[in-house]
């Protein structure tokens, strides 16, 4: 997958200085506010314990006065409910701000790196005499950087469109198996993969094709995002298995299985949230945190679902997309 800084290709004798590389190829910082979350939760628990202790003491002192006891119990429950809801709200807001800041950092990096690369190539072409072969290499690199920019912008626009749940879905009959094969060919070309890097199998169980009803462009986006995500999280070598299955008359199932970095079990449900990215050991993988969110939104619009399975870090991931089958 094309994810590195383009000027690291073999461009001798025209190479860029180390300071130029370090200036633009910065590490994407994943912001974490775990301390703030722990503080809010601890404060909430302490307040609940204090309120409980005060209320119990008050009940002991006034246990013979039924009306005061009843009203005090109601007020106590209201206070506890308010503290719990306030704690939940604060934790969610902290997490949302954390994801938003991480998204801004990631998108800034995804935009700045190819722009800086194109600028350096153009400066080189302007200041030095470059032979025809190297000039063609520069042009090809700049085209790849432009495609990376377009992909990032396209992901952001599609994420905004996916958040608009009221938009009606254009439901057209289409052969999902053919669409998947087209996306596979596109992924091989885009990421310069060998033919055996993507292993594709169909299990139609006697059906001529895997027909679904939906928006072809949106479903193509969903499948492409699944494939791009599998390639991106396979830094040690791309070995991806894609299986299209028609298990019954009502469903069409697409499974994309990689042998990459894997996902911790407690992160499996969170990875489909907007802006969410897995922290710590996977933070070095570039991305905006929008790909799987877009897939989930498209699946829901089409009456389907998507979920992930992984045995843990280093054991790969399987993402399953399930859609309703169209029966003629």
VENVEN-V150991 format. One line per field, one symbol per residue. ss: DSSP state (a for helix, b for strand, c for the rest). phi: phi as a letter, one per 40 degrees, with the letter a starting at -180 (. if undefined). psi: psi as a letter, one per 30 degrees, with the letter a starting at -180 (. if undefined). A space follows every 50 residues. Layout:
# VENVEN-V150991
ss->???
phi->???
psi->???
This chain:
# VENVEN-V150991
ss->cccccaaacccccccccaaaaaaacccccccccaaaaaaaaaaaaaaaaa aaaaaaaaaaaccccaaaaaaaaaaaaaaaaaaaaaaaaaaaaaaaaaaa aaaaaaaaaaaaaaaaaaaaaaaaaaaccccaaaaaaaaaaaaaaaaaaa aaaaaaaaaaaacccccccccbbbbaaaaaaaaaaaaaaaccccaaabbb bbbcccccccbbbbcaaaaaaaaaaaaaaaaacccccccbbbbbbccccc bbbbbbbbccccccaaaccaaacccccccaaaccccccccaaaaaaaaaa acccbbbbbcccccccbbbbbbbbcccc
phi->.cbcccccccbcccbccccccccbcccccccbbccccccccccccccccc cccccccccccbcccccccccccccccccccccccccccccccccccccc cccccccdcccccccccccccccccccbcbcccccccccccccccccccc cccccccccccccccccccccbcaccccccccccccccccbfcccccbcb bbbcfgccaccbbicdcccccccccccccccccbcchcbbbbbbbbcacb bbbbbbbbbccgbddcccccccccgcbccfcbccccibgbdccccccccc ccgbaaabbachcgbgabbbbbbcccbc
psi->kjfakfgfljgkgjllleeeefeeilkjkjkkheeeeeeeeeeeeeeeee eeeeeeeeeefhffjeeeeeeeeeeeeeeeeeeeeeeeeeeeeeeeeeee eeeeeeeeefeeeeeeeeeeeeeeeeflkkleeeeeeeeeeeeeeeeeee eeeeeeeeeeeffiffkkkjjkkljeeeeeeeeeeeeeeeghkleffjjk kkifhfkeliklkajeeeeeeeeeeeeeeeeegifgkjjkkkkkkifaff kkkkkjklhbflkkeffefffglkfkkkacfgffkklfgfefeeeeeeee fggalkllkkfakgglkkkkkklkkkk.
